[in-house]
Amino acid sequence: MRGRYRPFYLAEDYDRQVVEKGKCLIYAPCKDYKPLIGIVDFSSEGFRTSWYSWIAERPIELLSEGELNTVLYLHSGIRPVKAIYEQVAQLPDETRAIARDLGVKHPAIRGADVIMSTDFVIVEDDGSGLRRTAISFKREADLTERVFEKLEIDRVYWERRKIAWTLMLDTELPMVVVKNMQILSDWYSEHMIAASKEVVQLILAWIAPHMEKGVVLTTLCTRCDSQMRFEPGTSLGVAYHLMVRGIIPVDLTKPIHPCPSMKYL
């Protein structure tokens, strides 16, 4: 297929692949955003996933496990993230100019320049106004001199747009937070809990005071199911739902299941 090689888009096709398709508009509503690259642009080999984001209100296209972990962290509420844009294309004329200024080679495949992209651009609001940050994820083990050259093009590109840029390494991700979000995120939707609103309120009223006393969550929810005569697992599912929704306060920097069988590596 002309315009891309497994799945790198050529710089010469920027208008056709990005502009004409309305992709990578980071100032448009997040729910309408279209990324440069999606999981359908790849073969079945390797890690690829489409993960529904309640922040973006749409599935986010993720091309590595590290990107998924980064998104889980960004959904934890630790940072005031209001919008997420992924696989954001950069203007080839500008990245080429930056590469020349830096004295490095522009990313290319088979001698043809490709469209560079940034893993994420997020919008945060801490009460003092909206701010955008570009995020590039990398595994520390993959960092080489050439990778640093590409990252520097990436950094300068966003710097010239007065948008902050940060490198997110796998070794810097708070994995306890990530592991907790792996557990909780599936329970965000109300459709995941097999309980009416009245039952949810009963469970909340029963477990909230005990949680403040430090009772282990699984033990607490088992007791609630038994006393209320609910199906086993009902209270735990509701607890997860209320935690990820922020209704039950929870410190995600600590394991929500502090027992030997839960591994936080």
Secondary structure by P-SEA (a helix, b strand, c coil): ccccccccccccccccccccccccccccccccccccccccccccccbbbbbbbccccbbbbbccaaaaaaaaaaaccccccccccccccccaaaaaaaaaaaccccccccccccbbbbcbbbbbbcccbbbbbbbbbbccccccaaaaaaaaaaaaaaaaacbbbbbbbccccaaaaaaaaaacccccccccccccaaaaaaaaaccaaaaaacccaaaaaaaaaaaaccccaaaaaaaaaaaaacccccccccccccccccccc
